[in-house]
């Protein structure tokens, strides 16, 4: 099984959120975990925002970014995904950023791992399996 993980799922795992156990179970079942290369700045930006919270100093955030990056086996170039992502964005009136994950999942017949309910719904409409 192949999984595509978005930033929301990765952050949940790294901060050991209430949904982390279920997400980790999906990752353990997966032969390969994919993400578009957009994942890297999304994760980095999310932990930059968290760095303003108590208990999330620079060192913890940098370690968390590294952990989130290690959850992914392969990063796909957004250059190879942008046309399909644009088509989906146009069709569903939703951001290209999110549709990059959906495009990658659809292209690889993968399960999409996300906490974003709207994205889960749209992925289903696009024929993508989701956790």
SESE-979486 format. One record per atom (N, C-alpha, C): residue in one letter; atom name; x, y, z. Coordinates in nm, 3 decimals. Layout:
<atoms>
- r  a  px  py  pz
- A  CA  X  Y  Z
...
</atoms>
This chain:
<atoms>
- r  a  px  py  pz
- X  N  0.084  -0.117  0.000
- X  CA  0.000  0.000  0.000
- X  C  0.089  0.124  0.000
- X  N  0.044  0.225  -0.073
- X  CA  0.115  0.353  -0.079
- X  C  0.031  0.457  -0.007
- X  N  0.096  0.543  0.067
- X  CA  0.028  0.652  0.137
- X  C  0.089  0.785  0.094
- X  N  0.003  0.885  0.085
- X  CA  0.047  1.023  0.065
- X  C  0.009  1.098  0.192
- X  N  0.107  1.159  0.254
- X  CA  0.084  1.227  0.381
- X  C  0.095  1.377  0.362
- X  N  -0.005  1.449  0.415
- X  CA  0.005  1.595  0.411
- X  C  0.063  1.648  0.541
- X  N  0.087  1.778  0.543
- X  CA  0.152  1.840  0.658
- X  C  0.069  1.827  0.785
- X  N  -0.063  1.836  0.775
- X  CA  -0.146  1.828  0.896
- X  C  -0.129  1.693  0.964
- X  N  -0.123  1.586  0.885
- X  CA  -0.104  1.452  0.942
- X  C  0.034  1.438  1.005
- X  N  0.135  1.488  0.936
- X  CA  0.271  1.478  0.988
- X  C  0.287  1.554  1.119
- X  N  0.233  1.673  1.125
- X  CA  0.244  1.753  1.248
- X  C  0.173  1.682  1.362
- X  N  0.057  1.625  1.334
- X  CA  -0.017  1.551  1.437
- X  C  0.068  1.438  1.494
- X  N  0.137  1.368  1.407
- X  CA  0.224  1.258  1.451
- X  C  0.339  1.312  1.535
- X  N  0.406  1.413  1.485
- X  CA  0.526  1.465  1.551
- X  C  0.495  1.523  1.689
- X  N  0.382  1.591  1.703
- X  CA  0.349  1.649  1.834
- X  C  0.270  1.551  1.921
- X  N  0.255  1.427  1.871
- X  CA  0.185  1.321  1.944
- X  C  0.042  1.364  1.980
- X  N  -0.028  1.416  1.879
- X  CA  -0.167  1.458  1.897
- X  C  -0.259  1.338  1.914
- X  N  -0.385  1.366  1.940
- X  CA  -0.480  1.258  1.971
- X  C  -0.504  1.163  1.855
- X  N  -0.476  1.205  1.732
- X  CA  -0.493  1.119  1.615
- X  C  -0.363  1.054  1.569
- X  N  -0.257  1.075  1.642
- X  CA  -0.126  1.027  1.597
- X  C  -0.118  0.874  1.589
- X  N  -0.180  0.805  1.681
- X  CA  -0.175  0.659  1.680
- X  C  -0.234  0.599  1.554
- X  N  -0.350  0.647  1.514
- X  CA  -0.413  0.597  1.392
- X  C  -0.332  0.630  1.268
- X  N  -0.277  0.750  1.264
- X  CA  -0.194  0.789  1.150
- X  C  -0.067  0.704  1.143
- X  N  -0.006  0.680  1.257
- X  CA  0.114  0.595  1.259
- X  C  0.082  0.453  1.213
- X  N  -0.036  0.404  1.246
- X  CA  -0.076  0.270  1.202
- X  C  -0.082  0.265  1.048
- X  N  -0.135  0.370  0.986
- X  CA  -0.139  0.376  0.840
- X  C  0.002  0.378  0.782
- X  N  0.090  0.455  0.843
- X  CA  0.228  0.464  0.793
- X  C  0.297  0.328  0.804
- X  N  0.273  0.258  0.913
- X  CA  0.335  0.127  0.931
- X  C  0.285  0.027  0.828
- X  N  0.158  0.040  0.787
- X  CA  0.102  -0.049  0.684
- X  C  0.154  -0.016  0.545
- X  N  0.195  0.107  0.525
- X  CA  0.236  0.152  0.392
- X  C  0.373  0.096  0.354
- X  N  0.384  0.056  0.230
- X  CA  0.514  0.017  0.176
- X  C  0.597  0.142  0.147
- X  N  0.528  0.249  0.106
- X  CA  0.594  0.374  0.071
- X  C  0.506  0.490  0.114
- X  N  0.569  0.594  0.169
- X  CA  0.500  0.718  0.203
- X  C  0.554  0.828  0.112
- X  N  0.462  0.894  0.042
- X  CA  0.497  0.999  -0.053
- X  C  0.443  1.133  -0.006
- X  N  0.502  1.239  -0.059
- X  CA  0.451  1.375  -0.039
- X  C  0.506  1.461  -0.151
- X  N  0.429  1.563  -0.191
- X  CA  0.487  1.660  -0.285
- X  C  0.595  1.739  -0.213
- X  N  0.690  1.794  -0.288
- X  CA  0.797  1.869  -0.223
- X  C  0.747  1.996  -0.153
- X  N  0.625  2.035  -0.177
- X  CA  0.562  2.145  -0.103
- X  C  0.556  2.115  0.047
- X  N  0.554  1.987  0.082
- X  CA  0.549  1.942  0.221
- X  C  0.660  2.006  0.305
- X  N  0.779  2.018  0.245
- X  CA  0.895  2.069  0.320
- X  C  0.871  2.211  0.371
- X  N  0.836  2.308  0.286
- X  CA  0.810  2.442  0.340
- X  C  0.685  2.448  0.427
- X  N  0.586  2.363  0.400
- X  CA  0.467  2.363  0.485
- X  C  0.501  2.319  0.627
- X  N  0.577  2.212  0.639
- X  CA  0.618  2.163  0.771
- X  C  0.706  2.268  0.840
- X  N  0.800  2.321  0.767
- X  CA  0.892  2.419  0.825
- X  C  0.816  2.542  0.874
- X  N  0.723  2.590  0.795
- X  CA  0.644  2.706  0.835
- X  C  0.556  2.677  0.956
- X  N  0.498  2.558  0.960
- X  CA  0.412  2.522  1.073
- X  C  0.491  2.522  1.203
- X  N  0.612  2.467  1.200
- X  CA  0.691  2.466  1.323
- X  C  0.749  2.603  1.355
- X  N  0.770  2.685  1.255
- X  CA  0.808  2.824  1.282
- X  C  0.695  2.892  1.359
- X  N  0.570  2.870  1.317
- X  CA  0.455  2.927  1.389
- X  C  0.447  2.872  1.531
- X  N  0.470  2.741  1.545
- X  CA  0.465  2.680  1.678
- X  C  0.578  2.729  1.767
- X  N  0.686  2.778  1.708
- X  CA  0.800  2.824  1.788
- X  C  0.764  2.940  1.879
- X  N  0.652  3.003  1.853
- X  CA  0.605  3.112  1.939
- X  C  0.528  3.062  2.060
- X  N  0.499  2.932  2.061
- X  CA  0.424  2.872  2.172
- X  C  0.521  2.827  2.281
- X  N  0.477  2.835  2.406
- X  CA  0.562  2.783  2.514
- X  C  0.593  2.635  2.491
- X  N  0.716  2.597  2.514
- X  CA  0.758  2.459  2.500
- X  C  0.804  2.423  2.359
- X  N  0.794  2.516  2.267
- X  CA  0.838  2.491  2.130
- X  C  0.951  2.586  2.093
- X  N  1.064  2.568  2.157
- X  CA  1.181  2.651  2.126
- X  C  1.243  2.610  1.994
- X  N  1.346  2.681  1.958
- X  CA  1.412  2.659  1.829
- X  C  1.460  2.515  1.813
- X  N  1.525  2.461  1.915
- X  CA  1.580  2.326  1.905
- X  C  1.468  2.224  1.887
- X  N  1.363  2.233  1.967
- X  CA  1.252  2.138  1.954
- X  C  1.188  2.149  1.816
- X  N  1.172  2.269  1.766
- X  CA  1.110  2.286  1.634
- X  C  1.197  2.227  1.524
- X  N  1.326  2.252  1.529
- X  CA  1.415  2.196  1.428
- X  C  1.416  2.043  1.433
- X  N  1.417  1.987  1.552
- X  CA  1.411  1.841  1.566
- X  C  1.278  1.787  1.514
- X  N  1.171  1.861  1.539
- X  CA  1.038  1.820  1.491
- X  C  1.031  1.823  1.339
- X  N  1.091  1.924  1.279
- X  CA  1.095  1.932  1.133
- X  C  1.169  1.810  1.078
- X  N  1.282  1.778  1.136
- X  CA  1.359  1.661  1.091
- X  C  1.277  1.534  1.103
- X  N  1.207  1.519  1.214
- X  CA  1.124  1.400  1.234
- X  C  1.015  1.393  1.129
- X  N  0.950  1.505  1.101
- X  CA  0.843  1.510  1.000
- X  C  0.897  1.476  0.862
- X  N  1.016  1.522  0.831
- X  CA  1.076  1.492  0.701
- X  C  1.110  1.344  0.687
- X  N  1.148  1.282  0.797
- X  CA  1.184  1.140  0.794
- X  C  1.063  1.048  0.780
- X  N  0.942  1.100  0.800
- X  CA  0.821  1.020  0.783
- X  C  0.792  0.989  0.636
- X  N  0.853  1.065  0.546
- X  CA  0.828  1.051  0.403
- X  C  0.944  0.978  0.336
- X  N  0.908  0.880  0.253
- X  CA  1.011  0.803  0.181
- X  C  1.056  0.871  0.054
- X  N  0.962  0.942  -0.012
- X  CA  0.997  1.006  -0.140
- X  C  0.916  1.134  -0.157
- X  N  0.984  1.240  -0.199
- X  CA  0.919  1.367  -0.229
- X  C  0.907  1.382  -0.380
- X  N  0.786  1.408  -0.426
- X  CA  0.760  1.427  -0.569
- X  C  0.764  1.576  -0.601
- X  N  0.825  1.609  -0.712
- X  CA  0.834  1.748  -0.754
- X  C  0.697  1.804  -0.788
- X  N  0.670  1.923  -0.739
- X  CA  0.543  1.989  -0.774
- X  C  0.539  2.021  -0.923
- X  N  0.654  2.030  -0.985
- X  CA  0.660  2.055  -1.129
- X  C  0.591  1.942  -1.206
- X  N  0.597  1.822  -1.154
- X  CA  0.533  1.709  -1.222
- X  C  0.384  1.697  -1.188
- X  N  0.338  1.773  -1.091
- X  CA  0.201  1.761  -1.043
- X  C  0.112  1.880  -1.073
- X  N  0.170  1.992  -1.114
- X  CA  0.094  2.117  -1.116
- X  C  -0.025  2.116  -1.211
- X  N  -0.015  2.052  -1.326
- X  CA  -0.127  2.053  -1.421
- X  C  -0.248  1.980  -1.364
- X  N  -0.225  1.862  -1.313
- X  CA  -0.335  1.785  -1.254
- X  C  -0.391  1.856  -1.132
- X  N  -0.303  1.914  -1.051
- X  CA  -0.349  1.988  -0.933
- X  C  -0.433  2.109  -0.974
- X  N  -0.390  2.178  -1.078
- X  CA  -0.469  2.292  -1.125
- X  C  -0.605  2.246  -1.175
- X  N  -0.608  2.138  -1.250
- X  CA  -0.737  2.086  -1.299
- X  C  -0.831  2.054  -1.184
- X  N  -0.780  1.989  -1.081
- X  CA  -0.862  1.956  -0.965
- X  C  -0.904  2.083  -0.890
- X  N  -0.814  2.177  -0.878
- X  CA  -0.847  2.303  -0.809
- X  C  -0.957  2.376  -0.883
- X  N  -0.946  2.379  -1.014
- X  CA  -1.046  2.446  -1.096
- X  C  -1.182  2.376  -1.082
- X  N  -1.178  2.245  -1.086
- X  CA  -1.302  2.165  -1.077
- X  C  -1.370  2.178  -0.941
- X  N  -1.290  2.176  -0.833
- X  CA  -1.348  2.175  -0.698
- X  C  -1.341  2.310  -0.626
- X  N  -1.288  2.411  -0.692
- X  CA  -1.278  2.545  -0.631
- X  C  -1.204  2.538  -0.497
- X  N  -1.088  2.477  -0.502
- X  CA  -1.008  2.457  -0.381
- X  C  -0.861  2.483  -0.416
- X  N  -0.780  2.512  -0.316
- X  CA  -0.642  2.555  -0.339
- X  C  -0.557  2.451  -0.411
- X  N  -0.469  2.500  -0.494
- X  CA  -0.374  2.415  -0.564
- X  C  -0.283  2.346  -0.462
- X  N  -0.248  2.418  -0.355
- X  CA  -0.161  2.358  -0.253
- X  C  -0.215  2.224  -0.205
- X  N  -0.342  2.221  -0.169
- X  CA  -0.403  2.096  -0.122
- X  C  -0.417  1.994  -0.235
- X  N  -0.450  2.041  -0.353
- X  CA  -0.472  1.949  -0.463
- X  C  -0.344  1.883  -0.513
- X  N  -0.228  1.938  -0.477
- X  CA  -0.103  1.869  -0.507
- X  C  -0.099  1.735  -0.436
- X  N  -0.146  1.731  -0.312
- X  CA  -0.150  1.605  -0.236
- X  C  -0.250  1.508  -0.298
- X  N  -0.366  1.560  -0.336
- X  CA  -0.470  1.476  -0.398
- X  C  -0.419  1.421  -0.530
- X  N  -0.356  1.504  -0.611
- X  CA  -0.302  1.460  -0.740
- X  C  -0.201  1.348  -0.721
- X  N  -0.112  1.366  -0.626
- X  CA  -0.011  1.264  -0.601
- X  C  -0.075  1.134  -0.554
- X  N  -0.173  1.143  -0.468
- X  CA  -0.242  1.023  -0.420
- X  C  -0.316  0.954  -0.535
- X  N  -0.386  1.032  -0.614
- X  CA  -0.462  0.974  -0.726
- X  C  -0.368  0.908  -0.827
- X  N  -0.260  0.973  -0.858
- X  CA  -0.164  0.922  -0.956
- X  C  -0.103  0.789  -0.911
- X  N  -0.089  0.769  -0.780
- X  CA  -0.025  0.648  -0.727
- X  C  -0.123  0.550  -0.665
- X  N  -0.254  0.573  -0.683
- X  CA  -0.356  0.489  -0.620
- X  C  -0.327  0.473  -0.471
- X  N  -0.293  0.584  -0.409
- X  CA  -0.249  0.585  -0.269
- X  C  -0.361  0.631  -0.177
- X  N  -0.345  0.601  -0.051
- X  CA  -0.432  0.654  0.054
- X  C  -0.380  0.792  0.094
- X  N  -0.469  0.888  0.106
- X  CA  -0.431  1.021  0.151
- X  C  -0.447  1.029  0.302
- X  N  -0.340  1.065  0.370
- X  CA  -0.341  1.083  0.515
- X  C  -0.345  1.232  0.544
- X  N  -0.457  1.278  0.599
- X  CA  -0.476  1.419  0.630
- X  C  -0.574  1.432  0.745
- X  N  -0.567  1.542  0.816
- X  CA  -0.666  1.575  0.918
- X  C  -0.768  1.675  0.865
- X  N  -0.747  1.726  0.746
- X  CA  -0.833  1.827  0.686
- X  C  -0.960  1.762  0.632
- X  N  -1.072  1.785  0.700
- X  CA  -1.199  1.720  0.662
- X  C  -1.245  1.758  0.522
- X  N  -1.233  1.885  0.488
- X  CA  -1.274  1.928  0.354
- X  C  -1.187  1.861  0.248
- X  N  -1.058  1.854  0.274
- X  CA  -0.968  1.789  0.179
- X  C  -1.001  1.640  0.165
- X  N  -1.033  1.574  0.275
- X  CA  -1.075  1.433  0.268
- X  C  -1.196  1.418  0.178
- X  N  -1.292  1.505  0.196
- X  CA  -1.415  1.500  0.116
- X  C  -1.383  1.519  -0.033
- X  N  -1.305  1.622  -0.064
- X  CA  -1.270  1.649  -0.203
- X  C  -1.187  1.536  -0.263
- X  N  -1.098  1.479  -0.184
- X  CA  -1.018  1.366  -0.232
- X  C  -1.109  1.250  -0.269
- X  N  -1.210  1.225  -0.187
- X  CA  -1.306  1.121  -0.219
- X  C  -1.378  1.147  -0.350
- X  N  -1.417  1.271  -0.373
- X  CA  -1.483  1.308  -0.499
- X  C  -1.390  1.289  -0.618
- X  N  -1.259  1.302  -0.593
- X  CA  -1.160  1.284  -0.700
- X  C  -1.119  1.137  -0.716
- X  N  -1.179  1.048  -0.638
- X  CA  -1.150  0.906  -0.649
- X  C  -1.031  0.859  -0.569
- X  N  -0.995  0.934  -0.467
- X  CA  -0.880  0.899  -0.385
- X  C  -0.926  0.834  -0.255
- X  N  -0.858  0.726  -0.216
- X  CA  -0.882  0.665  -0.085
- X  C  -0.825  0.756  0.022
- X  N  -0.894  0.764  0.134
- X  CA  -0.841  0.843  0.245
- X  C  -0.864  0.771  0.375
- X  N  -0.776  0.801  0.472
- X  CA  -0.783  0.731  0.601
- X  C  -0.900  0.778  0.680
</atoms>
